[in-house]
Amino acid sequence: MSFVPVAEDSDFPIHNLPYGVFSTRGNPRPRIGVAIGDQILDLSVIKHLFTGPILSGHQDVFNKPTLNSFMGLGQAAWKEARAFLQNLLSASQARLRDDVELRQRAFTSQASATMYLPATIGDYTDFYSSRHHATNVGVMFRGKENALMPNWYVLYPYG
C-alpha cells in the first residue's frame, strides 16, 4: 500500500512502477520519472535518496533525458531501484511521505506532463524482414509446407 492515492482500477499501483521520460510546462527539461497512480515521481528530484550499493555511485543516471544510462547499469541496478522505490512510496515509509516540500517538488500529475520516447535507439535490425529469415522462422513454428503465411507477401511484397 502506498501513501500516494491510487485508484483501485489504476494500471500503476505500487507493484507496477513504469519508468518514463517526461517534462512539464514549469520544467521543460525531459527527465526520468516513474508513474504511480495518476502521478509521476520525478527521479531527478529524489536521486540523492538512492543510496544502495549500486545506485549510490550512479545517481546521475536519473538526471538524463533518456533511460539509456540507467538501462546500461544492468539488472542488479534495476532491482535495487525497484525495491527502493517500492519502499520509499509505501505507506509505512516516512521519508518522502512526511517531507511536504520534497513531495511537492517530486510529484506531478500525469495529466500535466508531456511524455517522450524513453530511450535513444542506436541500431535496430528486423530479423524477420528478409524472405530467407522469415522462411527459417516459419519452418520452426509451422513446418516447411506452411513456412510463410499469406500475409507475409502483403507486408513484404519485395522480400
Disulfide bonds with the S-S distance in Angstrom:
none
